[in-house]
Amino acid sequence: MNLLKYINGVLFIDDNREDVEQLYKYFEKFNVPCMYINPIDYNGEVSNSIGFARFVFLDLEYLPGNLNLTGVVSLLRDLAEKGMKNVVLIMWTLHDDYIEELKELLDKKMKKDKPILIFNANKNKFIGLSQDEYNTKLNELFHGSIEANPLIFKLLEWEKSANVATYKTFNDIIEISYNETDKNFDLPLTLSNMASQNIPNDKFSSALNVTNDMLIDKIKYETEKIEDLQLDVIEKKELLRKINFNLMFFNSSLEKTFPGNIYKMDKTSLRIENIINNISIAKEKWYPIIVDMTPACSFAHSDNLILLNGVIFENITEEERKVLIRKDGINNFRKDEFLKDSYIKENQGLCCIILDCFGINIISKNDMTNEPVMCLKESYRTNLQQKFGNYLGRIGDNIYHN
């Protein structure tokens, strides 16, 4: 079945388990994880793995004659809040005349968490089919959409491939944990040797860092099998800046001290303040920060933090951004001693982060009392460290140019 390469898991929502039992067994036959929710008994408790069920078969009528579209949307919203959002919704119903009304409710109530695709699968046409007939019927249901929405299905295929890569990476680690001589299983020895390649070398988290590296390579290998597709390259600044934010920062589960942490400060450095005073940007649009630029090895073995002074501008206009980081002008951050990037946060406001390569602070970890507001992602932090190091270690020019 061609559809299987896109399906990582299936959820059935129906008040009658018998109506979905055969279809449930059909997907299980192909090793597709399946879950079932009786909407009448639903109490908000779901497994963490429910987020993997990207395909949802949804019945609209619970109890004979009881059609409650608002209740259906509330259930989908609750599942979305628990991580199961952007699903492929298959309307498993006898009431296809209500589908348009449901779509309007989903647009209104779920916004960006709403289903990415919606299909009309008349329940009567599926009940009682043989396994081969299920195969034919499902391929007919999805065939037109796969042709009309190739990129969505390519991304679904990538998700499936990434999960396959995770499974295979786990197997690789278990496999190398068997001693070649006597075939004894020694996972602690494997993980400790993996951790030895990282700092600190006595932590399970260090072994996980090596596991992540193995996983990335495995994901690349698995996703290379996905048939390529030509894209029309159209650059849009606003979208590029949204992508920037996702590549640059994360802002959840922040530790008090962690490489790449961004701390909001009460006051900025005099050097940065002098520049800002010559720029007509409202005070409420910016706040001073310090950014932890400590290399990972130094962070693990030293009690000190290497910090850079900086400033974040939020909700600025395009003209204000140009004033801040354009290549011409005098009283701005145009010089090479400043590291600067633009991005758009979740609130859609245009932002700039600017770091001062001259504004270096070294303090003890114990003296850091501020709470982090964001953290640089590792790849972006490495990029900034490299630029900072290149600037700091630059070779001067001792030739006088007239």
C-alpha positions as CSV (number, residue, x, y, z in Angstrom):
1,M,0.0,0.0,0.0
2,N,1.6,3.3,-1.2
3,L,-0.1,5.3,1.5
4,L,1.8,3.5,4.3
5,K,5.0,5.5,3.6
6,Y,3.2,8.6,4.9
7,I,1.5,7.1,8.0
8,N,3.3,7.1,11.3
9,G,0.3,6.4,13.4
10,V,-3.5,6.4,13.3
11,L,-6.1,7.5,15.8
12,F,-9.8,6.4,15.6
13,I,-12.4,8.5,17.4
14,D,-15.8,6.7,17.4
15,D,-18.3,5.9,20.1
16,N,-18.7,2.4,18.6
17,R,-15.5,0.4,18.6
18,E,-17.0,-2.3,16.4
19,D,-17.3,0.3,13.5
20,V,-13.5,0.8,13.4
21,E,-12.3,-2.6,14.5
22,Q,-11.6,-4.1,11.1
23,L,-9.9,-0.9,9.9
24,Y,-7.9,-0.9,13.1
25,K,-6.7,-4.4,12.4
26,Y,-5.9,-3.5,8.8
27,F,-3.4,-0.8,9.8
28,E,-2.0,-3.0,12.6
29,K,-1.2,-5.7,10.0
30,F,1.2,-3.2,8.4
31,N,2.8,-2.4,11.8
32,V,1.2,1.1,11.9
33,P,0.6,2.1,15.6
34,C,-3.2,2.5,16.2
35,M,-5.1,4.2,19.0
36,Y,-8.7,4.5,19.9
37,I,-10.7,7.1,21.8
38,N,-14.4,6.8,22.7
39,P,-15.5,10.4,22.7
40,I,-18.3,9.8,25.2
41,D,-15.8,8.4,27.8
42,Y,-13.0,10.8,27.0
43,N,-11.7,12.5,30.2
44,G,-8.7,14.3,28.8
45,E,-6.2,11.5,29.6
46,V,-4.1,10.4,26.6
47,S,-0.8,8.6,26.1
48,N,2.2,10.8,25.2
49,S,2.5,8.7,22.0
50,I,-0.8,10.2,20.7
51,G,1.3,12.9,19.1
52,F,2.6,10.4,16.6
53,A,-0.9,9.7,15.3
54,R,-1.0,12.1,12.4
55,F,-4.0,10.4,10.7
56,V,-7.3,10.7,12.5
57,F,-10.5,8.9,11.6
58,L,-13.3,11.0,13.2
59,D,-16.9,10.0,13.6
60,L,-19.3,13.0,14.0
61,E,-22.3,11.3,15.5
62,Y,-22.1,10.1,19.1
63,L,-25.2,8.3,20.3
64,P,-28.0,7.9,17.7
65,G,-29.1,11.3,16.4
66,N,-26.7,13.3,18.6
67,L,-24.6,15.4,16.2
68,N,-22.5,17.9,18.2
69,L,-20.0,19.7,16.0
70,T,-18.9,22.1,18.8
71,G,-18.1,19.1,21.0
72,V,-16.1,17.5,18.2
73,V,-14.0,20.6,17.7
74,S,-13.5,20.9,21.5
75,L,-12.2,17.4,21.5
76,L,-9.8,18.1,18.6
77,R,-8.6,21.3,20.3
78,D,-7.9,19.4,23.5
79,L,-5.9,16.8,21.6
80,A,-4.0,19.6,19.8
81,E,-3.0,21.1,23.2
82,K,-1.6,17.7,24.1
83,G,0.6,17.7,21.0
84,M,-1.7,16.1,18.4
85,K,-2.2,18.9,16.0
86,N,-1.8,19.5,12.2
87,V,-3.4,16.2,11.6
88,V,-4.8,14.6,8.5
89,L,-8.5,14.3,9.3
90,I,-10.6,11.6,7.7
91,M,-14.3,12.3,8.3
92,W,-15.5,8.8,9.2
93,T,-19.2,9.7,9.1
94,L,-22.6,9.2,7.6
95,H,-23.2,13.0,7.7
96,D,-21.1,14.4,4.9
97,D,-23.6,17.3,4.6
98,Y,-22.1,18.7,7.8
99,I,-18.4,18.6,6.7
100,E,-18.4,22.2,5.4
101,E,-19.9,23.5,8.6
102,L,-17.2,21.6,10.6
103,K,-14.5,23.1,8.4
104,E,-15.7,26.6,9.2
105,L,-15.7,25.8,12.9
106,L,-12.2,24.4,12.7
107,D,-11.0,27.6,10.9
108,K,-12.5,29.7,13.6
109,K,-11.6,27.7,16.7
110,M,-8.3,26.0,15.9
111,K,-6.6,28.4,13.5
112,K,-3.0,27.2,12.9
113,D,-3.5,24.0,14.9
114,K,-6.3,22.9,12.6
115,P,-6.1,19.8,10.4
116,I,-3.8,20.2,7.4
117,L,-6.0,18.1,5.2
118,I,-9.6,16.9,5.5
119,F,-11.1,13.9,3.7
120,N,-14.7,12.6,3.4
121,A,-14.7,8.8,4.0
122,N,-18.3,7.7,4.1
123,K,-18.4,5.1,6.9
124,N,-21.0,3.0,5.1
125,K,-18.6,2.4,2.2
126,F,-15.9,1.0,4.5
127,I,-17.7,-1.2,7.0
128,G,-17.6,-4.9,6.0
129,L,-14.8,-4.6,3.5
130,S,-12.1,-7.2,3.1
131,Q,-8.4,-6.4,3.8
132,D,-7.7,-6.1,0.0
133,E,-10.8,-3.9,-0.4
134,Y,-9.5,-1.6,2.4
135,N,-6.3,-1.2,0.4
136,T,-8.1,-0.2,-2.8
137,K,-10.6,2.1,-1.0
138,L,-7.9,4.0,1.0
139,N,-5.7,4.5,-2.1
140,E,-8.7,5.8,-4.0
141,L,-9.5,8.2,-1.1
142,F,-5.9,9.6,-0.9
143,H,-4.8,9.4,-4.5
144,G,-6.1,12.8,-5.7
145,S,-4.9,14.6,-2.6
146,I,-1.3,13.2,-2.9
147,E,-1.2,14.6,-6.5
148,A,-2.7,17.9,-5.4
149,N,-0.6,18.4,-2.2
150,P,2.7,16.7,-3.0
151,L,4.7,18.8,-0.5
152,I,2.5,18.0,2.5
153,F,2.9,14.3,1.7
154,K,6.7,14.7,1.2
155,L,6.8,16.2,4.7
156,L,4.7,13.4,6.1
157,E,7.2,11.0,4.4
158,W,10.1,12.8,6.0
159,E,8.4,12.5,9.4
160,K,7.9,8.7,8.9
161,S,11.6,8.4,7.8
162,A,12.8,10.4,10.8
163,N,11.0,8.0,13.2
164,V,12.4,5.0,11.3
165,A,15.9,6.5,11.8
166,T,15.3,6.9,15.5
167,Y,14.2,3.2,15.7
168,K,17.3,2.1,13.8
169,T,19.6,4.3,15.9
170,F,18.4,2.6,19.0
171,N,19.0,-0.8,17.4
172,D,22.5,0.2,16.4
173,I,23.4,1.2,20.0
174,I,22.0,-2.1,21.3
175,E,23.8,-4.1,18.6
176,I,27.2,-2.6,19.4
177,S,26.6,-3.3,23.1
178,Y,27.1,-7.0,22.5
179,N,30.7,-8.1,23.0
180,E,32.2,-9.7,19.8
181,T,34.0,-12.3,21.8
182,D,31.5,-13.8,24.2
183,K,28.3,-12.0,23.0
184,N,27.6,-10.6,26.5
185,F,25.4,-7.5,26.6
186,D,27.0,-4.5,28.2
187,L,25.1,-1.3,27.6
188,P,26.8,0.6,30.5
189,L,30.1,0.0,28.8
190,T,28.9,1.2,25.4
191,L,27.3,4.4,26.9
192,S,30.3,5.2,29.0
193,N,32.5,5.0,25.9
194,M,30.1,7.1,23.9
195,A,30.2,9.7,26.8
196,S,34.0,9.7,26.8
197,Q,33.9,11.5,23.4
198,N,32.1,14.4,25.0
199,I,32.5,16.8,28.0
200,P,31.7,16.1,30.7
201,N,32.6,12.4,30.0
202,D,30.8,11.0,33.1
203,K,27.3,12.0,32.3
204,F,24.5,10.1,30.5
205,S,23.6,13.4,28.7
206,S,27.1,13.2,27.1
207,A,26.2,9.8,25.7
208,L,22.9,11.2,24.4
209,N,24.9,13.9,22.5
210,V,26.7,11.1,20.6
211,T,23.3,9.4,20.1
212,N,21.9,12.6,18.6
213,D,24.9,12.8,16.2
214,M,24.3,9.2,15.2
215,L,20.6,9.9,14.7
216,I,21.2,13.0,12.5
217,D,23.3,10.8,10.2
218,K,20.7,8.1,10.1
219,I,17.9,10.7,9.4
220,K,20.0,12.0,6.4
221,Y,20.4,8.4,5.1
222,E,16.7,7.5,5.5
223,T,15.4,10.8,4.0
224,E,17.7,10.4,1.0
225,K,15.3,7.7,-0.1
226,I,12.5,10.2,-0.6
227,E,12.0,11.0,-4.2
228,D,13.0,14.5,-5.0
229,L,10.7,17.3,-6.1
230,Q,11.4,20.6,-7.9
231,L,10.7,23.7,-5.9
232,D,10.0,27.2,-7.1
233,V,12.5,29.4,-5.2
234,I,10.6,32.5,-3.9
235,E,12.2,34.4,-1.1
236,K,10.0,36.3,1.3
237,K,11.7,38.4,4.0
238,E,9.0,37.9,6.6
239,L,9.1,34.1,6.2
240,L,12.9,34.0,6.2
241,R,12.9,35.8,9.6
242,K,10.3,33.4,11.0
243,I,12.6,30.6,10.0
244,N,15.5,32.5,11.6
245,F,13.8,32.5,15.0
246,N,13.4,28.7,14.8
247,L,17.0,28.2,13.8
248,M,18.4,30.7,16.3
249,F,16.6,30.2,19.7
250,F,14.6,28.0,21.9
251,N,12.8,29.3,25.0
252,S,11.4,26.4,27.0
253,S,12.9,24.4,29.9
254,L,15.7,26.8,30.4
255,E,18.4,26.0,33.0
256,K,19.7,28.9,35.1
257,T,23.2,28.5,33.6
258,F,23.6,26.9,30.2
259,P,25.8,27.6,27.2
260,G,24.0,30.1,25.0
261,N,21.6,31.5,27.6
262,I,20.4,35.0,27.0
263,Y,19.8,37.0,30.2
264,K,17.7,40.2,30.4
265,M,19.6,42.9,32.3
266,D,18.5,46.0,34.1
267,K,20.9,48.3,32.3
268,T,23.0,48.2,29.2
269,S,26.7,49.0,28.7
270,L,27.7,52.6,28.3
271,R,29.1,51.8,24.8
272,I,25.8,50.4,23.5
273,E,23.7,53.1,25.3
274,N,25.7,55.9,23.6
275,I,24.8,54.4,20.2
276,I,21.1,53.9,21.1
277,N,20.9,57.5,22.3
278,N,21.7,58.7,18.8
279,I,18.9,56.5,17.3
280,S,15.3,57.6,17.4
281,I,13.8,54.3,18.6
282,A,11.4,54.3,21.5
283,K,12.7,52.9,24.8
284,E,10.0,50.4,25.2
285,K,11.2,48.7,22.0
286,W,14.5,47.5,23.3
287,Y,16.1,45.9,26.4
288,P,19.7,45.1,27.3
289,I,20.9,41.5,27.5
290,I,24.0,39.5,28.1
291,V,24.6,36.3,26.2
292,D,26.6,33.3,27.4
293,M,29.3,32.6,24.8
294,T,31.2,30.1,26.9
295,P,32.5,27.2,24.7
296,A,31.1,23.8,25.8
297,C,34.4,22.4,27.0
298,S,35.1,25.5,29.1
299,F,31.5,25.5,30.5
300,A,32.0,21.9,31.7
301,H,35.4,22.4,33.3
302,S,35.3,26.0,34.5
303,D,33.3,27.9,37.1
304,N,33.3,31.0,35.0
305,L,31.0,32.3,32.2
306,I,32.1,34.3,29.2
307,L,29.4,36.8,28.4
308,L,28.8,39.4,25.7
309,N,26.9,42.6,26.2
310,G,24.0,43.0,23.8
311,V,20.6,44.5,23.1
312,I,17.4,43.1,21.7
313,F,15.0,45.4,19.7
314,E,11.4,44.1,19.4
315,N,8.4,45.1,17.3
316,I,10.4,47.5,15.2
317,T,9.6,48.8,11.7
318,E,11.5,47.9,8.6
319,E,12.9,51.4,8.5
320,E,14.1,51.1,12.1
321,R,15.8,47.8,11.3
322,K,17.7,49.5,8.5
323,V,18.8,52.3,10.8
324,L,20.1,49.6,13.3
325,I,22.1,47.3,11.0
326,R,22.4,48.9,7.5
327,K,25.8,49.1,5.9
328,D,25.9,52.9,5.7
329,G,25.4,55.6,8.4
330,I,27.5,56.6,11.4
331,N,25.7,56.3,14.7
332,N,24.4,52.7,14.5
333,F,25.6,49.1,14.8
334,R,26.9,48.8,11.3
335,K,30.5,48.0,12.3
336,D,32.1,44.6,12.2
337,E,32.6,44.5,15.9
338,F,28.8,43.9,16.3
339,L,27.1,40.6,15.6
340,K,23.6,41.2,14.4
341,D,20.6,39.2,13.0
342,S,17.0,39.8,12.3
343,Y,14.1,37.5,13.2
344,I,10.4,37.4,13.9
345,K,9.1,36.0,17.2
346,E,5.8,34.1,17.7
347,N,3.9,37.4,18.1
348,Q,4.9,38.3,14.5
349,G,7.0,41.3,15.6
350,L,10.2,42.1,13.7
351,C,13.2,41.9,16.0
352,C,16.9,42.4,16.0
353,I,19.6,40.9,18.3
354,I,22.9,42.8,18.4
355,L,26.0,41.6,20.3
356,D,29.1,43.7,21.1
357,C,32.4,41.9,20.5
358,F,34.1,44.5,22.7
359,G,31.6,44.0,25.6
360,I,33.2,40.9,27.2
361,N,32.4,40.0,30.8
362,I,33.7,37.0,32.8
363,I,31.8,36.1,35.9
364,S,31.4,33.1,38.2
365,K,28.5,30.8,37.6
366,N,27.4,31.3,41.2
367,D,27.2,35.1,40.6
368,M,24.7,34.7,37.8
369,T,21.4,35.7,39.5
370,N,19.3,36.6,36.4
371,E,16.9,34.1,34.9
372,P,17.3,33.3,31.2
373,V,14.7,34.6,28.7
374,M,15.9,32.6,25.7
375,C,18.8,30.3,24.7
376,L,20.8,30.2,21.5
377,K,20.4,26.9,19.6
378,E,23.7,25.0,19.4
379,S,24.3,25.5,15.7
380,Y,23.6,29.3,15.9
381,R,25.7,29.6,19.1
382,T,28.6,27.8,17.3
383,N,28.2,30.2,14.4
384,L,28.4,33.3,16.6
385,Q,31.3,31.9,18.6
386,Q,33.2,31.4,15.3
387,K,32.4,35.0,14.2
388,F,33.3,36.3,17.6
389,G,36.6,34.3,17.6
390,N,37.5,35.5,14.1
391,Y,36.9,39.1,15.1
392,L,38.8,38.7,18.4
393,G,41.8,37.0,16.7
394,R,41.9,39.1,13.6
395,I,45.4,40.1,12.3
396,G,45.9,43.9,12.1
397,D,47.2,45.7,9.0
398,N,50.4,47.6,9.8
399,I,50.7,49.2,6.4
400,Y,49.6,52.8,6.1
401,H,47.1,53.4,3.3
402,N,46.9,56.9,2.1
